[in-house]
Amino acid sequence: MSLDATIWAWKVRQKQKKGGSIKPLKKLVLLSLSDRAGEDHCAYPSVARLVEDTEMDRKTVLKIIDELIEDGLIVDTGERKGRTKQVKVYQLMGVNGRETVPTTVLLDAGNDDLNSPNSGTVPTTEQFQQFHERVPTIPLKSPNVGTRNLSKNLSLESKNKKDWFCFKKLREEIYLADDSIDFESIMNSKWAEREKRAFEIYNAEKTMSDDLMIYHFTDWLINAYRTKYSNNQNSTSEKPSSTGSKSQQLSEKQIHSFALKLSQHPEFASKFSEPGESYEKLAARIAVKLEDPAQAKKWESYLKQVGFSGTLGAVA
């Protein structure tokens, strides 16, 4: 999913043509395409998937796609995906993101334009309006060279990264990953803040949502605790438990959380999803399966890949 593409789709103003589809329906199809676009702003959902997303009939969806192409909002790249190589790949046109950066050009000192009598004149209204639509060029000797990665040039996905931390969400993620860890003890330790700073520095140039930052920080924090600090906090960092390190079963919260994560795990989803099935439906099926301890044990290796750190009990 590309946040840049989704923001672009929301901002685009649809054209209403005589005999054409109404604008809200065109907007809905464009949003569905942008929701499934990658970093290259290309999307290739099947028609069946678009029909399911928009709840329109197939004929209407195909008609709207043709209209979006005619409006210049998407382009058929000619590439085909899917098992049968029949799913069309569409390029979203006009999406501006972090990768849209200024270009640099050398200014010729003898450029006639610099010595032109028009140099320094006030632009016309038309020129002024067009100016804001152009990508700026920066001379190599300009003091602005090297500033293209400053916050004012970043996409919305990369701004306000310092505001990502949520105490409540972190507590929940750590509980779901390993409920034997004493969250309060970790957060009251001196090393927790040190690890948080290291995590932020490590991910400074990466583009992630706040929830994804919390998810990865949970793994980072648990790994740091186990590999570097657990010996110093052995008496306070783990809750007393009658089972100790013995095997366990998934709680109801863990089942729903891991079902959602597994539905978006590429390898797992490719093996167990049905054609045209949405993430939500796949997650629901996975949750039902995980309620069976025997089935959960079979999928234990996948569960560990999405954050489960315990050991599931063997089924007799």
N, C-alpha and C positions, 0 to 999 in steps of 0.2 A: 504494500500500500504506500502511495506517495502523498504526503501531506500537502506538498506544493501543488500537485495535480488536483487534489480535492478542493483546496482553497480557490484555485483557478476556476474550477467548474462552478463553484458557488457564485463567483463574481461575474461570470460570463452572462451577458444579456442575450437571450434567445430571440431569433427573428420569427415573426408570425407571417406566414405566407398564405395567400388565398388557396384554399383546398389542401393546405398542409396540416401537420399535426399541431395541436395546441402547445404553447410554450412550456407549461408545467411538465408535460409528458416528455418533451425533448430534454428538459433539465434533468429529469429523473434518470433517463438512459445515460446521459453524459456523466452524471454523478456515479452511476454504477460502473461505468468504464473507468473513471478516474480512481475509484476506490480499489480497482484491481490493477492499476498501473504500477510499473516498477520505477527504479531510479532513472531509467532512460525515457520515462513518460510514454512507454508503449504498454498496451493492454491487449490481452487476447482471451477474454472470457467467451465461452461457447454461447451460442444463441439460447440454448436451454438454460444456462445460468442467468443470462440477462432476463429471460422470461420469468424465472423464479424470483429474481431480485425485484423486478418492477411490477410483477403480477399483471403484466399485459400479455396479449396473445402474440404468437410468433410473427404473424403478418405485420402487426403494428410495430413491433420492435425493429424488424427489417426495414420498414418504411422510414422510421425515425433515424436509423443509422445512415440511410441514403441521404436524408435531409441534413444530417450533421456533416456529412462529407461535402455536400453541396454548399453548406454555409462556411466551409473552410475550417471547421473546428477539429475534425479528425481526418486522417488520411489512411487509406489502405496501403500498407507498406509492400504488399505482395508476398510477404513471408507467411508461412503457414505452420501452425503448431498442433499439438495433440497427437494421440496415438495414430489417428488416421491421416494426419497432416492436412486437415481440412479446416481447422479453426483459424480464422483470419486474425492477423496482428495489426492493430490500429495504432497510429502515432497521434498523440494529442498535440495539437498545434497551438503555440502561444503560451505554454507553461513556462514561467520564469522561476527558477529556484536558486539554490546556492551555487550551482555550477555556472550560472549566467553571470560572467564577470567582465569587467572592462578590458578592452584591448589596449596595448601600448603601441605607439607609433613614434618614430623619430621625426622631429620637426626640422625641416631644412631652413637654415638661417637665411638662405637666399630666396625663400619662398616669396613669390610675387604677392601672395595674399596678405603677407605681413606688411608690405609696403603700399598696399592698395589704398586709395583715398577713401574706400568704404570701411577700412579697418576702424573699429570702435564705434560704428554707427549703431543706433538702436534698431533691433530686429523688428520686422513687421509682426502683426498679430498672428498671422498664419505661421511664420517661422517660429515664433515663441511657443505656439501650441505643439508644433512638431518636435521642438527641442526635447521635451520631456519624454518623448516616445523613443528616443535614440539611446543606444548604449554609449556612455561617455568614453572618450579616448584620453589617455593620460600621457603626457610627454615623459620621456625617461628621466629628464632632469627635474621633473616636478616633485615637490615635497610629498605628494600623495602616493608616489610609487611605493609599493609594499604594503599599502593599507587596504588592499582589497579583501582581506580576511577579517577586518574589524567588524564589530557587531552591527553597524549600520548597513553592511552589505550582506549580512547573513539572512537566510530564509527564516520564516517563523518557527521552523522545526528546531533551530539552533539557539534562539534567543532565550534569555532568562534561565540558563542552565543551573544557576545557583539556587533557583527556587524549586528544584525537583524533589527535594527531600521531604518525606512525609512520615513522621514517627509512627502513626497508626498503621499505615500500609506496610511499613517495614516489620512491625511487630507481627502482623498477620502472615506475611510471607515467611518469616523465620519459623513461626508456629507450624505452618503447613509443611515446610521443608523438614523440620526436626523438632517435634514438640518436647523433646527432652532437654533442650537448651534453655537456660534461664535468660530471657531477653533483658530483664532489668539489670542483671549483673553485668552483661556485656556492655550495655549502653552507659552504665555508670563507671565503666573502666576508663582509664586514661588512653589506652591504645585504640579505642573505638573511633575517636575523633581523628587520630593519626591515620588510621586506615581510610576514613572517609575522605580526607584531603588527598591521599595517594590515589584513591579511586577517581576522584574528580580530575586530577592532573592526567591520569592515564586515559580518560575518556573525553578530554577537553576538545579534541578535534572531531569527535564522533557525533553523529546526528541520531538521537534517540528520544523517544517520548518519555515523559516523567515516569510512567508505569514501568517501562522497560528498564529505565535507570534503577528503579527500586528493585526490580527482579534480579538484575545482574549484581547489584550491590549486596543483596542477600547472600548470593553464592560467594561473593568476594569475602564478606564478613565471616560467614560460617567457615570457609576454608582457612582464613587467617586465624580464627579461634582454634581450630583443630590442629593446625600445623605449627603455630607459633606461641599461642598463649594458653592453651588448655591446661598445661602442667602447672601454671602459676595460679589458675583459678579452679583447680579440680574440686575444691571443697564447696565453691559457691556458684559455679557456672551451670551446674546440672541439677535438675529437680530430683528429689528422692523418688524412687520408683521401685515398686516391688518386683518389676520384671527386669530391672537393670538394663543390660544390653541384649536381652532376649528378643526373640522375634515378635513382630506386632502385626496388626491388621490396619487397613486404612480407615480413618474416621470419615464421617459423612462430608465434612468440609473438605478434607483432602481428596475425596473421590471427585467432587464437583470441580475443584481447582485443577487437579491433574487431568481430568477429562478434557477440560478446555485447552490446556497446554498441549496435550497429545494430539488434539484435533488440528493443531497448527504446526505439529512436528512434521517436516517434509517427508522423511522416510516412513514414519508410522502412517501418516495420512495416505501416502501413495499405495500402501499395502492393504489398508483396511477400509478406505472410503469407497463409496459407491459412485458411479458416474453421475455428475450433476448435483451431488450432495453438498449442502451448505455446511459451513463450519459448525453452526449451531446444532444441526441434526446429527452430524457425526459425533459431536461432544455428548449429546444426549444418549446415543447408542453406546459410546465408550463408558459413560457413567453407569449404565445398567450392567455392563460387563464387569466393571471394577467392583461391583457389589458382591460378585462371586469371588471368594478368596482364591479359588483354584485358578481362575482366569487372571486375576490380579498378579498372582505369582508368575504366570507365564510371561506377563508383560513387565516384569520387575526391571529388566535391563533398560527398557524405554522409560519407565518411571524415574529411574536414577538420572537419566539424561535431562529430564525436565525439573529436577530439583529434589526428588525423594532421596533421603539419605539413610533411611532405616533398613531393616531386613524383614521381609514378609515371611510369616510363618508357613511352614510346609503343611500341605493339606493331606490328611490321612486317606 
